[in-house]
Amino acid sequence: MYYTYGPPNYGHRMYERQNNQQGTITITGVGTVIVSPSIARIQLVVSTINSSLEEAQRENTERMNQALDTLQQIGVPREQIQTTSFSARPIYNYQDGNQILQGYEVRNEITVVTDDMDRIGEMIDRVTENGVNEVVSIEFSVDNPENFYLEALSFALTDAKRKAESLAEQLGANLTPVPLKINEQTASPGVGPAQVFKMVSTPIEPGNQSIEARLEVVYQL
């Protein structure tokens, strides 16, 4: 479900007529589409520390397999789970200027993509009980954001025309309905900005996102 509206924006520039020549008016039109996110990207980490690199890797593998099994048990297909990073690094401490090896950290990060927005909280609860020890972020987005952006562009053009007509009426001028020039002032959207949560418990509410378009439109008077 989504809702649409064009917020008020009164930006405009007017150019005076000179020598009885036709003038122009430049208007900024704004259009906004409010959408409910339909996709969630969840970054999960399994991190293990041990004095032995081999043991840290073994424990990490066991815990990650436990987390992957849990995800499949609650209905997340394996193709919606992707490893995004893996690292193994030594951990050092410094005493009296000397570098002392303390152990090793193995860190495995996966990204889970799901469209089951109602079960995100359950998913996080289950995996943090079964292997995962860090939830990095949750990023919400929508399918085909370009479609919503095109709709916002349409609202922006309507907004610009309405403003231009109002100003032309106040000036007692005739407005040419077809614009002389249209400049797009926004870039088409990609994935929505990440929303990071401190995980204490579910539920998680994704809220709504806005997709905005701005146009600079030049009309002839």
N, C-alpha and C positions, 0 to 999 in steps of 0.2 A: 504494500500500500504506500502511496506517496501523495503529497499535497503540493500545490504550487501557489506561488504568489510572486508579485513583482514589488519589491520594497520601494518606497519613495526615494528618489534621488533627483535633486534639482540642479545638477550641474549643467551649465550651458554657457555658450559664448555667442555674442551677437556682433555682427559687423555692420556698420552704418552704410547706408546707401550714399554713393557719391556720384555727382553729375548725372543724376536721374538713372543710374544703372541699377540693375537688380542686385539685391543684397543676399547674404546667406546667413544662416543660423546653424550653430554647431551644438548638438545635444548629446549628453551622455545617457544612454539607456541601460537599465539594470534589470536582469531577470534572475530569479532564484527558484530552484526546485528543491524541495525538502524530501529526502528519501530515507527509508528504513534500511539499514545494512542487511545484506543477504549472505555475506561471506565473512568468515572469521579466519584469520591466520594466527595461530598460537605458537609461540616459540618456547620450547621446553628444553631443559638442560639436565643431563646426568653428569655430575662431577664427583670424582673419587680421588682421595689422597692416601698414599701409602708410602712407607719407606722403600718399598720395592716397586720398581716400574712395572715389572711383570704382574705383581699382585694388584696394582692399581688398574691395569688394563683388564685383568680377569674380572675384578669386581665391577668395573664399569660395564663390561660386556654383559654380565649377568643382570645388572640392574636395568640396562637399556632393553634387553630382551624381555624382562618382566614388564616394563612400561609398554613396549610394543604389543605384547600379548594382551595386556589390559585394554589398550585402545581397540584392538580387533574384537575383543569380547563385548565391548559396548557399541560395536557396529561401525567403526571407522575403517574404511578399506585401506589396504596397504599402499595403494597408489596415491592416497591423499596424505601420505607421510613422507617427508623428504629430509635426509641428513643435510644440514646447512653448514656445519663446521665440526671439525674434530681436531683436538690438539693433545699433546702429551708434553709436559714441560717439567724441568727440575725446579724445586723450591729451595732457595738458599736463605740462610740467615748470616748476619755479619756480626762478628764478635772481635773486638780489638783490631778492627781493620782486616780481619781474615774472613774469607768466604767459606761458609760451612754448609754442606749439602744436608737439607732436612728431610727430603723425600721427593715424591713426584705427584703431580696432579694430572689426571686424565679427564678431559672435558669433551663431551659429545652433545651437540645441539641438533635438535630436529625441529621442523616446522610442520604443524598439522593444519590442513586446510579443511574446513567443514562448512556446510550450509545448514546444519542442524543447530540453529541459534538457541533453541530451547534447552539444549543439553550441554552447553559449554561448561557451565558450572559443575555438573556431574562429572564431565570428562576430566576437568582439572583436579577435582577432589580425588578421583580414582587413581590418576597417574601419580599424584604426589604421595599417595599412600603406597604406591607400587613402583618405586624406582626413581622417579623424577624428584630432584631436590631443588629445582629452581624454575620458576615461570618468568621468563624474561619480559614478554610483552604479549598483548593481544591487539591485533590490528583489524579493524572492521572496514569493509568496503562493499561495493554493490556490483552486481553483474552488469556488464555493458554500460559503464558510466557515460560513454559517448552519447548514447541515446538521450540520457537525461540532460546532458550539456546542450545538445541540439535543441531540446525543448526550452532550456533556459535562454538560449540565443533568440528564439522566437519571442519569448516574453520581453527580452531586452529591446528588440526592435519595436514591439508594440508600445513599450514604455516610452521610448524615444519619440515615436510619432505622436503619442498623446501629449507629451510636453511641448513639442514643437507646435502642434495645433493650438494649444492653449496660449502660448506666447504670441503666435501670429494673430490670433483673435484680439488679444489685448493691444497689439500694435496696429490693428486695422489693415493688416497685409494679407495677401493671398499666398497660401503655402503650396508649393509644388509637391504633390503627394509622393512622387518617386525621388528618393534621396540622390543627391549628387555624388556622395561618397559615404562608404561605411568602413570604419576601421575596427577590427576586433581587438579588444584590450585585454582579453584573458586567454590563457592557454587551455586546451581541452584537458579534462581531468584524467588522472590515472588512479592509482590506489589511494584510498583515503589515508589521512595521517594516523599514525599509530596512537592508540590510547593505552597507556600503561597502567596497570592496576597492581596495587599491593594485595596479594592474595591472602585473605583470611578465611573466607568461606564464600559459598555461592548464595544466592544467585548473582549472575552478572547481567547487567542491562546494557545493551549496545547503544541505546538511544537513537537519535536521528542525525543525519548529516545533510549539509546543504551544498548544492552545486550551483555556483554562480557564474553568470556570463555578463560581460560589459561590452557595450558598443559605443563608439563615437560616430555619430551620424550627422552628416552635413546636408541641410535642406536649402533650397533656393526660395527666396521670397519674391 
